[in-house]
Amino acid sequence: GKSILISFVTLSAVTIVLPILSVIAGNSEFSFLDNFSLILFIFGYVITARSFSDMHSKERAYEWFMLPASMLEKLTARLLITSIGWAFLFLIVYTLSALAGEGLNILIFNYRHTFFNPFDADTWFVILQYLITQSVFLFGAVYFKKNHFIKTILSLLTIFISVAIITGLLGRIFF
């Protein structure tokens, strides 16, 4: 409850301050969509990776498993919260914060960036990419007992390196 509110206030403050700092620094390459993507993915993956920490905790596991819901219901609830719930809530907070940041930019510096459009196809493509890729981190949250995020990243790197080596060897053999 309280930590979620603090997190969203912090994300909002960062979103408001970033365009102002880009004007002060003279950065004309500032992109609301790039920042939206970065924050959506990083924070979304971390939230997802921590979503099943109760299940792996020695102190809270008993209560978690005794909840009167099936495993499918628990998984579905966490999936909806960490995917669609996070993406849409962050979209709303980010849009309002971007409006505030650009309003301050116009008031203080009389300068305007290309505005963040929450209805743009690129924005929804980024959200779709997040919804697809975050399932890997949800699996990591269920599978790994500790350090879910780091172990999921390391597992992905191991898989990618293994596939690259095998592909390279097969390419060398056949070509």
Solvent accessible surface area in square Angstrom, and as a share of the most:
residue,aa,sasa,rsa
1,G,83,0.80
2,K,165,0.70
3,S,77,0.50
4,I,104,0.53
5,L,117,0.58
6,I,105,0.53
7,S,52,0.33
8,F,29,0.12
9,V,90,0.52
10,T,73,0.42
11,L,8,0.04
12,S,26,0.17
13,A,48,0.37
14,V,62,0.36
15,T,3,0.02
16,I,43,0.22
17,V,67,0.39
18,L,58,0.29
19,P,0,0.00
20,I,24,0.12
21,L,91,0.45
22,S,9,0.06
23,V,29,0.16
24,I,115,0.58
25,A,83,0.64
26,G,64,0.61
27,N,67,0.34
28,S,86,0.56
29,E,148,0.66
30,F,28,0.12
31,S,35,0.23
32,F,5,0.02
33,L,48,0.24
34,D,94,0.49
35,N,28,0.14
36,F,0,0.00
37,S,25,0.16
38,L,105,0.52
39,I,16,0.08
40,L,0,0.00
41,F,40,0.17
42,I,88,0.44
43,F,84,0.35
44,G,0,0.00
45,Y,32,0.12
46,V,55,0.32
47,I,67,0.34
48,T,0,0.00
49,A,0,0.00
50,R,163,0.59
51,S,16,0.10
52,F,4,0.02
53,S,35,0.22
54,D,46,0.24
55,M,30,0.13
56,H,44,0.20
57,S,18,0.12
58,K,192,0.81
59,E,140,0.63
60,R,123,0.45
61,A,22,0.17
62,Y,156,0.59
63,E,103,0.46
64,W,11,0.04
65,F,93,0.39
66,M,120,0.54
67,L,88,0.44
68,P,136,0.85
69,A,41,0.32
70,S,59,0.38
71,M,104,0.47
72,L,129,0.64
73,E,98,0.44
74,K,13,0.06
75,L,69,0.35
76,T,55,0.32
77,A,47,0.37
78,R,52,0.19
79,L,64,0.32
80,L,90,0.45
81,I,111,0.56
82,T,3,0.02
83,S,8,0.05
84,I,78,0.40
85,G,35,0.33
86,W,14,0.05
87,A,0,0.00
88,F,79,0.33
89,L,85,0.42
90,F,1,0.00
91,L,13,0.06
92,I,98,0.50
93,V,30,0.17
94,Y,3,0.01
95,T,21,0.12
96,L,111,0.55
97,S,4,0.03
98,A,0,0.00
99,L,96,0.48
100,A,44,0.34
101,G,0,0.00
102,E,6,0.03
103,G,31,0.30
104,L,69,0.35
105,N,0,0.00
106,I,74,0.38
107,L,149,0.74
108,I,106,0.54
109,F,73,0.30
110,N,133,0.68
111,Y,87,0.33
112,R,146,0.53
113,H,11,0.05
114,T,122,0.71
115,F,58,0.24
116,F,6,0.02
117,N,72,0.37
118,P,18,0.12
119,F,166,0.69
120,D,55,0.28
121,A,80,0.62
122,D,80,0.42
123,T,2,0.01
124,W,93,0.33
125,F,119,0.49
126,V,16,0.09
127,I,3,0.01
128,L,92,0.46
129,Q,72,0.32
130,Y,0,0.00
131,L,50,0.25
132,I,112,0.57
133,T,53,0.31
134,Q,0,0.00
135,S,54,0.35
136,V,59,0.34
137,F,7,0.03
138,L,11,0.06
139,F,135,0.56
140,G,1,0.01
141,A,0,0.00
142,V,53,0.30
143,Y,143,0.54
144,F,39,0.16
145,K,147,0.62
146,K,145,0.62
147,N,96,0.49
148,H,18,0.08
149,F,64,0.27
150,I,104,0.53
151,K,75,0.32
152,T,5,0.03
153,I,60,0.31
154,L,102,0.51
155,S,41,0.27
156,L,46,0.23
157,L,91,0.45
158,T,85,0.49
159,I,98,0.50
160,F,128,0.54
161,I,101,0.51
162,S,47,0.31
163,V,86,0.50
164,A,63,0.49
165,I,101,0.51
166,I,101,0.51
167,T,85,0.50
168,G,44,0.42
169,L,104,0.52
170,L,87,0.43
171,G,27,0.26
172,R,202,0.74
173,I,127,0.65
174,F,147,0.61
175,F,208,0.87
